[in-house]
Amino acid sequence: MWEDDAVGAAVVATRRRKLIFSGLLPEGCVAFPVLSARAEGYEVHVVADACGGITPVSHDL
């Protein structure tokens, strides 16, 4: 499910089913773990205001 097995194990160990994501490069670094979590049945929320891009356009989006 997760790209990093240690992260996946830590998330599973919390036994929580609702996850909140944010990060740099939402089109990749946020999107892929969100899609993985959704595929595993987690309820996922993204805090878009706390995400950022590397170009002015992607950052503004």
PDB file of N, CA, C and O in Angstrom:
ATOM      1  N   MET A   1       0.815  -1.190   0.000  1.00  0.00           N
ATOM      2  CA  MET A   1       0.000   0.000   0.000  1.00  0.00           C
ATOM      3  C   MET A   1       0.858   1.254   0.000  1.00  0.00           C
ATOM      4  O   MET A   1       0.682   2.110  -0.867  1.00  0.00           O
ATOM      5  N   TRP A   2       1.762   1.386   0.924  1.00  0.00           N
ATOM      6  CA  TRP A   2       2.546   2.606   1.084  1.00  0.00           C
ATOM      7  C   TRP A   2       3.901   2.457   0.411  1.00  0.00           C
ATOM      8  O   TRP A   2       4.445   1.355   0.332  1.00  0.00           O
ATOM      9  N   GLU A   3       4.433   3.545  -0.063  1.00  0.00           N
ATOM     10  CA  GLU A   3       5.762   3.515  -0.682  1.00  0.00           C
ATOM     11  C   GLU A   3       6.835   3.189   0.363  1.00  0.00           C
ATOM     12  O   GLU A   3       7.822   2.518   0.061  1.00  0.00           O
ATOM     13  N   ASP A   4       6.630   3.668   1.586  1.00  0.00           N
ATOM     14  CA  ASP A   4       7.567   3.424   2.681  1.00  0.00           C
ATOM     15  C   ASP A   4       6.888   2.501   3.699  1.00  0.00           C
ATOM     16  O   ASP A   4       5.914   2.886   4.346  1.00  0.00           O
ATOM     17  N   ASP A   5       7.409   1.292   3.831  1.00  0.00           N
ATOM     18  CA  ASP A   5       6.790   0.299   4.719  1.00  0.00           C
ATOM     19  C   ASP A   5       6.726   0.764   6.173  1.00  0.00           C
ATOM     20  O   ASP A   5       5.774   0.442   6.882  1.00  0.00           O
ATOM     21  N   ALA A   6       7.724   1.514   6.619  1.00  0.00           N
ATOM     22  CA  ALA A   6       7.733   1.995   8.004  1.00  0.00           C
ATOM     23  C   ALA A   6       6.594   2.980   8.242  1.00  0.00           C
ATOM     24  O   ALA A   6       5.962   2.957   9.298  1.00  0.00           O
ATOM     25  N   VAL A   7       6.333   3.837   7.273  1.00  0.00           N
ATOM     26  CA  VAL A   7       5.225   4.788   7.397  1.00  0.00           C
ATOM     27  C   VAL A   7       3.899   4.040   7.409  1.00  0.00           C
ATOM     28  O   VAL A   7       3.027   4.324   8.229  1.00  0.00           O
ATOM     29  N   GLY A   8       3.753   3.095   6.507  1.00  0.00           N
ATOM     30  CA  GLY A   8       2.525   2.310   6.455  1.00  0.00           C
ATOM     31  C   GLY A   8       2.276   1.574   7.760  1.00  0.00           C
ATOM     32  O   GLY A   8       1.148   1.535   8.249  1.00  0.00           O
ATOM     33  N   ALA A   9       3.313   0.996   8.318  1.00  0.00           N
ATOM     34  CA  ALA A   9       3.170   0.272   9.584  1.00  0.00           C
ATOM     35  C   ALA A   9       2.795   1.224  10.722  1.00  0.00           C
ATOM     36  O   ALA A   9       1.990   0.881  11.588  1.00  0.00           O
ATOM     37  N   ALA A  10       3.386   2.422  10.710  1.00  0.00           N
ATOM     38  CA  ALA A  10       3.071   3.405  11.753  1.00  0.00           C
ATOM     39  C   ALA A  10       1.622   3.860  11.655  1.00  0.00           C
ATOM     40  O   ALA A  10       0.956   4.033  12.675  1.00  0.00           O
ATOM     41  N   VAL A  11       1.130   4.056  10.434  1.00  0.00           N
ATOM     42  CA  VAL A  11      -0.266   4.464  10.248  1.00  0.00           C
ATOM     43  C   VAL A  11      -1.201   3.355  10.704  1.00  0.00           C
ATOM     44  O   VAL A  11      -2.162   3.618  11.427  1.00  0.00           O
ATOM     45  N   VAL A  12      -0.937   2.138  10.300  1.00  0.00           N
ATOM     46  CA  VAL A  12      -1.776   1.005  10.697  1.00  0.00           C
ATOM     47  C   VAL A  12      -1.767   0.847  12.219  1.00  0.00           C
ATOM     48  O   VAL A  12      -2.797   0.538  12.817  1.00  0.00           O
ATOM     49  N   ALA A  13      -0.620   1.056  12.838  1.00  0.00           N
ATOM     50  CA  ALA A  13      -0.498   0.883  14.289  1.00  0.00           C
ATOM     51  C   ALA A  13      -1.362   1.878  15.069  1.00  0.00           C
ATOM     52  O   ALA A  13      -1.743   1.598  16.205  1.00  0.00           O
ATOM     53  N   THR A  14      -1.671   3.021  14.483  1.00  0.00           N
ATOM     54  CA  THR A  14      -2.515   4.002  15.186  1.00  0.00           C
ATOM     55  C   THR A  14      -3.958   3.533  15.292  1.00  0.00           C
ATOM     56  O   THR A  14      -4.703   3.995  16.156  1.00  0.00           O
ATOM     57  N   ARG A  15      -4.350   2.623  14.421  1.00  0.00           N
ATOM     58  CA  ARG A  15      -5.722   2.099  14.355  1.00  0.00           C
ATOM     59  C   ARG A  15      -6.752   3.181  14.026  1.00  0.00           C
ATOM     60  O   ARG A  15      -7.948   2.995  14.250  1.00  0.00           O
ATOM     61  N   ARG A  16      -6.290   4.286  13.505  1.00  0.00           N
ATOM     62  CA  ARG A  16      -7.211   5.354  13.105  1.00  0.00           C
ATOM     63  C   ARG A  16      -7.573   5.174  11.645  1.00  0.00           C
ATOM     64  O   ARG A  16      -6.755   4.715  10.847  1.00  0.00           O
ATOM     65  N   ARG A  17      -8.790   5.533  11.296  1.00  0.00           N
ATOM     66  CA  ARG A  17      -9.269   5.355   9.927  1.00  0.00           C
ATOM     67  C   ARG A  17      -9.416   6.677   9.190  1.00  0.00           C
ATOM     68  O   ARG A  17      -9.742   6.683   8.003  1.00  0.00           O
ATOM     69  N   LYS A  18      -9.182   7.797   9.867  1.00  0.00           N
ATOM     70  CA  LYS A  18      -9.236   9.118   9.247  1.00  0.00           C
ATOM     71  C   LYS A  18      -7.829   9.703   9.239  1.00  0.00           C
ATOM     72  O   LYS A  18      -7.174   9.774  10.279  1.00  0.00           O
ATOM     73  N   LEU A  19      -7.368  10.120   8.063  1.00  0.00           N
ATOM     74  CA  LEU A  19      -6.021  10.656   7.924  1.00  0.00           C
ATOM     75  C   LEU A  19      -6.073  12.063   7.336  1.00  0.00           C
ATOM     76  O   LEU A  19      -6.933  12.370   6.511  1.00  0.00           O
ATOM     77  N   ILE A  20      -5.152  12.905   7.765  1.00  0.00           N
ATOM     78  CA  ILE A  20      -5.022  14.267   7.247  1.00  0.00           C
ATOM     79  C   ILE A  20      -3.644  14.384   6.606  1.00  0.00           C
ATOM     80  O   ILE A  20      -2.630  14.064   7.227  1.00  0.00           O
ATOM     81  N   PHE A  21      -3.618  14.844   5.361  1.00  0.00           N
ATOM     82  CA  PHE A  21      -2.370  14.963   4.618  1.00  0.00           C
ATOM     83  C   PHE A  21      -2.098  16.415   4.241  1.00  0.00           C
ATOM     84  O   PHE A  21      -3.017  17.219   4.086  1.00  0.00           O
ATOM     85  N   SER A  22      -0.821  16.726   4.100  1.00  0.00           N
ATOM     86  CA  SER A  22      -0.348  17.994   3.575  1.00  0.00           C
ATOM     87  C   SER A  22       1.098  17.786   3.173  1.00  0.00           C
ATOM     88  O   SER A  22       1.729  16.829   3.623  1.00  0.00           O
ATOM     89  N   GLY A  23       1.636  18.656   2.339  1.00  0.00           N
ATOM     90  CA  GLY A  23       3.037  18.502   1.980  1.00  0.00           C
ATOM     91  C   GLY A  23       3.434  19.326   0.784  1.00  0.00           C
ATOM     92  O   GLY A  23       2.631  20.061   0.208  1.00  0.00           O
ATOM     93  N   LEU A  24       4.684  19.188   0.426  1.00  0.00           N
ATOM     94  CA  LEU A  24       5.230  19.855  -0.745  1.00  0.00           C
ATOM     95  C   LEU A  24       4.950  18.986  -1.968  1.00  0.00           C
ATOM     96  O   LEU A  24       4.963  17.759  -1.876  1.00  0.00           O
ATOM     97  N   LEU A  25       4.706  19.600  -3.074  1.00  0.00           N
ATOM     98  CA  LEU A  25       4.414  18.912  -4.337  1.00  0.00           C
ATOM     99  C   LEU A  25       3.142  18.072  -4.254  1.00  0.00           C
ATOM    100  O   LEU A  25       3.196  16.846  -4.356  1.00  0.00           O
ATOM    101  N   PRO A  26       2.009  18.723  -4.071  1.00  0.00           N
ATOM    102  CA  PRO A  26       0.757  17.976  -3.925  1.00  0.00           C
ATOM    103  C   PRO A  26       0.441  17.073  -5.100  1.00  0.00           C
ATOM    104  O   PRO A  26      -0.241  16.062  -4.936  1.00  0.00           O
ATOM    105  N   GLU A  27       0.932  17.427  -6.300  1.00  0.00           N
ATOM    106  CA  GLU A  27       0.629  16.605  -7.466  1.00  0.00           C
ATOM    107  C   GLU A  27       1.353  15.266  -7.448  1.00  0.00           C
ATOM    108  O   GLU A  27       1.073  14.419  -8.297  1.00  0.00           O
ATOM    109  N   GLY A  28       2.254  15.049  -6.533  1.00  0.00           N
ATOM    110  CA  GLY A  28       2.944  13.769  -6.435  1.00  0.00           C
ATOM    111  C   GLY A  28       3.100  13.308  -5.005  1.00  0.00           C
ATOM    112  O   GLY A  28       2.596  12.251  -4.624  1.00  0.00           O
ATOM    113  N   CYS A  29       3.795  14.097  -4.217  1.00  0.00           N
ATOM    114  CA  CYS A  29       4.138  13.693  -2.850  1.00  0.00           C
ATOM    115  C   CYS A  29       2.938  13.645  -1.916  1.00  0.00           C
ATOM    116  O   CYS A  29       2.991  12.978  -0.883  1.00  0.00           O
ATOM    117  N   VAL A  30       1.879  14.325  -2.252  1.00  0.00           N
ATOM    118  CA  VAL A  30       0.652  14.238  -1.457  1.00  0.00           C
ATOM    119  C   VAL A  30      -0.334  13.289  -2.134  1.00  0.00           C
ATOM    120  O   VAL A  30      -0.980  12.482  -1.466  1.00  0.00           O
ATOM    121  N   ALA A  31      -0.450  13.383  -3.438  1.00  0.00           N
ATOM    122  CA  ALA A  31      -1.456  12.606  -4.171  1.00  0.00           C
ATOM    123  C   ALA A  31      -1.253  11.098  -4.032  1.00  0.00           C
ATOM    124  O   ALA A  31      -2.220  10.370  -3.809  1.00  0.00           O
ATOM    125  N   PHE A  32      -0.028  10.622  -4.159  1.00  0.00           N
ATOM    126  CA  PHE A  32       0.187   9.176  -4.151  1.00  0.00           C
ATOM    127  C   PHE A  32      -0.119   8.523  -2.795  1.00  0.00           C
ATOM    128  O   PHE A  32      -0.779   7.484  -2.766  1.00  0.00           O
ATOM    129  N   PRO A  33       0.336   9.095  -1.677  1.00  0.00           N
ATOM    130  CA  PRO A  33      -0.062   8.467  -0.409  1.00  0.00           C
ATOM    131  C   PRO A  33      -1.563   8.585  -0.142  1.00  0.00           C
ATOM    132  O   PRO A  33      -2.158   7.696   0.467  1.00  0.00           O
ATOM    133  N   VAL A  34      -2.176   9.686  -0.597  1.00  0.00           N
ATOM    134  CA  VAL A  34      -3.628   9.833  -0.441  1.00  0.00           C
ATOM    135  C   VAL A  34      -4.354   8.739  -1.213  1.00  0.00           C
ATOM    136  O   VAL A  34      -5.283   8.121  -0.694  1.00  0.00           O
ATOM    137  N   LEU A  35      -3.936   8.501  -2.442  1.00  0.00           N
ATOM    138  CA  LEU A  35      -4.568   7.460  -3.251  1.00  0.00           C
ATOM    139  C   LEU A  35      -4.353   6.071  -2.630  1.00  0.00           C
ATOM    140  O   LEU A  35      -5.254   5.233  -2.648  1.00  0.00           O
ATOM    141  N   SER A  36      -3.165   5.839  -2.087  1.00  0.00           N
ATOM    142  CA  SER A  36      -2.892   4.558  -1.424  1.00  0.00           C
ATOM    143  C   SER A  36      -3.794   4.377  -0.213  1.00  0.00           C
ATOM    144  O   SER A  36      -4.357   3.303   0.000  1.00  0.00           O
ATOM    145  N   ALA A  37      -3.927   5.435   0.576  1.00  0.00           N
ATOM    146  CA  ALA A  37      -4.765   5.351   1.774  1.00  0.00           C
ATOM    147  C   ALA A  37      -6.226   5.131   1.411  1.00  0.00           C
ATOM    148  O   ALA A  37      -6.910   4.323   2.039  1.00  0.00           O
ATOM    149  N   ARG A  38      -6.702   5.842   0.408  1.00  0.00           N
ATOM    150  CA  ARG A  38      -8.099   5.659  -0.025  1.00  0.00           C
ATOM    151  C   ARG A  38      -8.334   4.241  -0.526  1.00  0.00           C
ATOM    152  O   ARG A  38      -9.380   3.648  -0.263  1.00  0.00           O
ATOM    153  N   ALA A  39      -7.362   3.704  -1.246  1.00  0.00           N
ATOM    154  CA  ALA A  39      -7.498   2.337  -1.762  1.00  0.00           C
ATOM    155  C   ALA A  39      -7.587   1.323  -0.629  1.00  0.00           C
ATOM    156  O   ALA A  39      -8.154   0.244  -0.802  1.00  0.00           O
ATOM    157  N   GLU A  40      -7.026   1.666   0.535  1.00  0.00           N
ATOM    158  CA  GLU A  40      -7.079   0.779   1.700  1.00  0.00           C
ATOM    159  C   GLU A  40      -8.276   1.082   2.593  1.00  0.00           C
ATOM    160  O   GLU A  40      -8.413   0.493   3.665  1.00  0.00           O
ATOM    161  N   GLY A  41      -9.138   1.989   2.164  1.00  0.00           N
ATOM    162  CA  GLY A  41     -10.361   2.249   2.898  1.00  0.00           C
ATOM    163  C   GLY A  41     -10.300   3.362   3.928  1.00  0.00           C
ATOM    164  O   GLY A  41     -11.238   3.536   4.707  1.00  0.00           O
ATOM    165  N   TYR A  42      -9.214   4.115   3.944  1.00  0.00           N
ATOM    166  CA  TYR A  42      -9.115   5.224   4.894  1.00  0.00           C
ATOM    167  C   TYR A  42      -9.939   6.414   4.416  1.00  0.00           C
ATOM    168  O   TYR A  42     -10.091   6.635   3.215  1.00  0.00           O
ATOM    169  N   GLU A  43     -10.469   7.177   5.368  1.00  0.00           N
ATOM    170  CA  GLU A  43     -11.086   8.463   5.067  1.00  0.00           C
ATOM    171  C   GLU A  43      -9.946   9.479   5.052  1.00  0.00           C
ATOM    172  O   GLU A  43      -9.208   9.610   6.028  1.00  0.00           O
ATOM    173  N   VAL A  44      -9.812  10.188   3.947  1.00  0.00           N
ATOM    174  CA  VAL A  44      -8.646  11.050   3.744  1.00  0.00           C
ATOM    175  C   VAL A  44      -9.070  12.499   3.537  1.00  0.00           C
ATOM    176  O   VAL A  44     -10.030  12.792   2.825  1.00  0.00           O
ATOM    177  N   HIS A  45      -8.324  13.398   4.184  1.00  0.00           N
ATOM    178  CA  HIS A  45      -8.527  14.832   4.010  1.00  0.00           C
ATOM    179  C   HIS A  45      -7.177  15.462   3.687  1.00  0.00           C
ATOM    180  O   HIS A  45      -6.156  15.083   4.260  1.00  0.00           O
ATOM    181  N   VAL A  46      -7.178  16.431   2.760  1.00  0.00           N
ATOM    182  CA  VAL A  46      -5.961  17.152   2.399  1.00  0.00           C
ATOM    183  C   VAL A  46      -6.126  18.610   2.801  1.00  0.00           C
ATOM    184  O   VAL A  46      -7.112  19.253   2.441  1.00  0.00           O
ATOM    185  N   VAL A  47      -5.159  19.126   3.548  1.00  0.00           N
ATOM    186  CA  VAL A  47      -5.162  20.532   3.933  1.00  0.00           C
ATOM    187  C   VAL A  47      -4.433  21.294   2.834  1.00  0.00           C
ATOM    188  O   VAL A  47      -3.215  21.470   2.881  1.00  0.00           O
ATOM    189  N   ALA A  48      -5.201  21.741   1.848  1.00  0.00           N
ATOM    190  CA  ALA A  48      -4.609  22.366   0.669  1.00  0.00           C
ATOM    191  C   ALA A  48      -3.865  23.648   1.009  1.00  0.00           C
ATOM    192  O   ALA A  48      -2.852  23.958   0.383  1.00  0.00           O
ATOM    193  N   ASP A  49      -4.354  24.397   1.992  1.00  0.00           N
ATOM    194  CA  ASP A  49      -3.692  25.643   2.365  1.00  0.00           C
ATOM    195  C   ASP A  49      -2.308  25.411   2.964  1.00  0.00           C
ATOM    196  O   ASP A  49      -1.507  26.343   3.042  1.00  0.00           O
ATOM    197  N   ALA A  50      -2.020  24.196   3.382  1.00  0.00           N
ATOM    198  CA  ALA A  50      -0.718  23.887   3.958  1.00  0.00           C
ATOM    199  C   ALA A  50       0.178  23.149   2.969  1.00  0.00           C
ATOM    200  O   ALA A  50       1.261  22.692   3.336  1.00  0.00           O
ATOM    201  N   CYS A  51      -0.262  23.028   1.721  1.00  0.00           N
ATOM    202  CA  CYS A  51       0.541  22.406   0.673  1.00  0.00           C
ATOM    203  C   CYS A  51       1.239  23.498  -0.126  1.00  0.00           C
ATOM    204  O   CYS A  51       0.774  24.637  -0.177  1.00  0.00           O
ATOM    205  N   GLY A  52       2.337  23.147  -0.736  1.00  0.00           N
ATOM    206  CA  GLY A  52       3.046  24.127  -1.554  1.00  0.00           C
ATOM    207  C   GLY A  52       3.683  23.475  -2.751  1.00  0.00           C
ATOM    208  O   GLY A  52       4.013  22.289  -2.734  1.00  0.00           O
ATOM    209  N   GLY A  53       3.852  24.262  -3.789  1.00  0.00           N
ATOM    210  CA  GLY A  53       4.502  23.775  -5.003  1.00  0.00           C
ATOM    211  C   GLY A  53       5.838  24.458  -5.184  1.00  0.00           C
ATOM    212  O   GLY A  53       6.199  25.352  -4.418  1.00  0.00           O
ATOM    213  N   ILE A  54       6.578  24.031  -6.208  1.00  0.00           N
ATOM    214  CA  ILE A  54       7.900  24.609  -6.440  1.00  0.00           C
ATOM    215  C   ILE A  54       7.874  25.731  -7.464  1.00  0.00           C
ATOM    216  O   ILE A  54       8.857  26.458  -7.614  1.00  0.00           O
ATOM    217  N   THR A  55       6.760  25.880  -8.170  1.00  0.00           N
ATOM    218  CA  THR A  55       6.626  27.006  -9.090  1.00  0.00           C
ATOM    219  C   THR A  55       5.538  27.926  -8.545  1.00  0.00           C
ATOM    220  O   THR A  55       4.672  27.480  -7.792  1.00  0.00           O
ATOM    221  N   PRO A  56       5.573  29.193  -8.914  1.00  0.00           N
ATOM    222  CA  PRO A  56       4.525  30.101  -8.436  1.00  0.00           C
ATOM    223  C   PRO A  56       3.110  29.625  -8.800  1.00  0.00           C
ATOM    224  O   PRO A  56       2.194  29.754  -7.988  1.00  0.00           O
ATOM    225  N   VAL A  57       2.925  29.088  -9.982  1.00  0.00           N
ATOM    226  CA  VAL A  57       1.607  28.631 -10.425  1.00  0.00           C
ATOM    227  C   VAL A  57       1.147  27.440  -9.592  1.00  0.00           C
ATOM    228  O   VAL A  57       0.019  27.432  -9.100  1.00  0.00           O
ATOM    229  N   SER A  58       2.004  26.433  -9.427  1.00  0.00           N
ATOM    230  CA  SER A  58       1.597  25.266  -8.658  1.00  0.00           C
ATOM    231  C   SER A  58       1.410  25.616  -7.181  1.00  0.00           C
ATOM    232  O   SER A  58       0.563  25.028  -6.508  1.00  0.00           O
ATOM    233  N   HIS A  59       2.186  26.556  -6.682  1.00  0.00           N
ATOM    234  CA  HIS A  59       2.025  26.980  -5.304  1.00  0.00           C
ATOM    235  C   HIS A  59       0.678  27.697  -5.106  1.00  0.00           C
ATOM    236  O   HIS A  59      -0.004  27.482  -4.104  1.00  0.00           O
ATOM    237  N   ASP A  60       0.313  28.530  -6.049  1.00  0.00           N
ATOM    238  CA  ASP A  60      -0.964  29.257  -5.972  1.00  0.00           C
ATOM    239  C   ASP A  60      -2.170  28.320  -6.082  1.00  0.00           C
ATOM    240  O   ASP A  60      -3.213  28.557  -5.473  1.00  0.00           O
ATOM    241  N   LEU A  61      -2.008  27.244  -6.874  1.00  0.00           N
ATOM    242  CA  LEU A  61      -3.119  26.293  -7.021  1.00  0.00           C
ATOM    243  C   LEU A  61      -3.375  25.578  -5.722  1.00  0.00           C
ATOM    244  O   LEU A  61      -4.272  24.738  -5.645  1.00  0.00           O
TER     245      LEU A  61
END
